[in-house]
Amino acid sequence: MTYELGKGDLRVSVRSRGAELCSVLFRGRERLWQNETGEWNGHAPILFPVCGACKVRVGGKDYPLERHGFARRTEFNFDGMGEDFIAFSLRSDERTRSLFPYDFRFRVVYTVRENALLIRYEAEAPPERELNFFCGGHESFALDRPETCRLVLPEAEPLTRYLHDENGLVTGEVPLGRRSEIVLSEEMLKGGETLILGNLRAREVLLVTGEGKREARIRFDGFRHLLVWRPAGAKMLCVEPWQNLPDRAGEPPCEFSARAGIVHLAPGERTAFVRSVEYF
């Protein structure tokens, strides 16, 4: 089922499957990719309990969790809505435990402001057992010429690009030097390759078009990595804050709880992460 929520110039639609945004209208213009030419049928999937190609090994046993986790393909419970928010939740069950051996409650709350959308992820461990997980975003931005856009950081910092193979596994790293912006190009986005910027100091970026127009400010407190992806030829970019990097090619998986940056909750503990997209 699809629900609508709006305030001022901003109106969003969210479907219960995956608790996924499927439309963001700001000042009458659609800001989310609508798959006009069939390159990609997503809009803004939620990544949980992992981001990307990330093996889950718990107690020496490997679990068959698919890339980006199962949340994006699972029906969420509708928890309710108010004048400016809408909430959905997902609980572990027999199916999820066969893929990811933890019990959890995961909640997503969207809140609209005059020109900004707040996205809150809440996670809770059961009273009797710990919870380890990652989460991330995958929002798309509809753009006429995405290959000419820039990502502008608040200040210059040393940047590293992580390379990947056709399976999405990390194969190496390339230092990009100290920069305050990334200028995108057709070469950088060719063939559906992903630009992986790992271990950023920044917690926000400004998406600017080739004509110098500010498109959106993306804030991502609690997320260390930023990925940029475009299906081949599509008039869109996905700007994706992740909490984990993909696995490295050729390396055996480590125990899930020992992974770098893991979000660990003690029994009964809760946590929350809030991201936002401000539209111009």
C-alpha positions, -999 to +999 in steps of 0.1 A: +000+000+000+011+036-007+007+065+017+010+102+010+023+129+032+029+166+026+037+200+040+041+233+021+059+227-012+070+192-003+049+161-008+061+125-005+047+090-012+059+060+007+049+024+000+048-002+028+069-027+008+104-019+019+090+013+036+104+029+004+099+064-008+084+062-043+078+099-050+092+132-037+075+163-052+090+196-044+075+228-059+057+206-084+088+188-097+095+151-092+128+147-075+130+109-073+138+086-103+107+071-117+123+045-140+111+063-172+133+042-194+135+010-175+172+011-163+163+006-126+130-001-109+139+013-075+135+048-060+151+049-026+155+014-010+164+010+026+195-010+033+192-033+064+208-052+080+237-047+057+248-024+029+261-039-004+279-072-007+284-081+030+287-117+042+272-125+075+291-151+096+279-157+131+294-184+154+314-197+124+283-202+103+276-182+070+241-170+063+226-165+028+219-128+031+215-110-003+232-078-012+217-048+007+198-071+030+162-081+031+144-049+043+140-035+007+120-065-004+099-070+028+065-057+037+067-033+067+040-028+092+023+006+090+027+022+125+007+054+118+010+089+106+004+125+117+004+159+100+041+158+092+053+122+098+047+086+088+062+055+105+067+018+095+083-011+114+098-045+107+103-073+132+124-104+129+106-136+122+114-172+111+123-161+076+146-133+086+163-154+112+172-180+084+190-152+066+203-131+096+204-148+130+194-119+152+161-108+166+153-071+161+128-044+157+136-019+130+116+012+125+116+039+098+101+074+103+098+100+076+092+136+086+085+164+062+096+200+067+091+230+044+118+219+021+135+189+038+128+153+044+141+137+076+147+099+076+150+083+110+161+047+115+154+031+149+167-003+160+160-022+191+176-054+204+154-080+222+156-082+261+175-114+261+201-110+232+224-086+216+219-072+181+246-064+155+237-047+122+244-020+096+220+002+077+221+027+049+202+048+023+199+046-014+179+077-025+178+086-061+178+121-076+162+128-110+186+149-130+189+159-167+227+156-169+239+136-139+274+131-154+281+169-150+271+172-114+294+179-084+294+168-048+306+196-026+319+189+010+318+215+038+356+216+038+385+200+021+396+166+034+417+136+021+395+114+000+398+078-009+380+059-037+374+022-032+374+002-064+351-028-069+346-058-092+314-069-110+302-086-078+304-054-058+334-065-038+363-041-030+394-047-050+416-018-041+419+018-031+429+050-049+438+082-030+421+112-045+441+138-026+428+166-004+395+179-020+364+198-011+344+185-040+341+156-065+333+165-101+315+137-117+320+125-153+307+100-178+339+081-173+334+079-136+299+066-139+303+043-169+288+009-170+269+012-138+301+015-117+298+028-082+319+056-068+327+045-033+341+072-010+351+055+022+356+068+057+346+104+051+351+130+078+322+150+063+286+142+073+269+162+046+274+169+009+258+194-015+246+181-048+252+207-075+243+205-112+267+213-140+250+246-144+258+255-108+223+250-094+220+235-059+198+204-062+199+190-026+219+190+006+223+155+019+231+151+056+241+117+070+252+117+107+261+082+118+272+071+083+309+068+074+308+061+037+291+077+007+284+060-026+273+074-059+257+052-086+238+056-118+224+028-140+239+031-174+225+061-193+198+069-167+190+106-159+195+101-122+221+096-095+218+076-063+236+092-034+239+066-007+251+069+029+263+035+042+276+023+076+297-004+061+320-010+031+315-041+009+335-072+015+370-074+000+374-097-030+393-129-021+392-124+017+372-148+039+345-132+060+352-124+096+328-128+125+300-104+119+302-087+153+339-080+146+334-060+114+346-024+112+320+001+123+294-025+134+264-011+153+263-032+184+233-031+208+233-049+241+201-068+251+172-044+253+192-015+240+179+010+213+196+034+189+185+058+162+201+074+132+187+105+114+195+115+079+180+144+059+176+156+023+171+193+019+157+203-016+163+235-034 
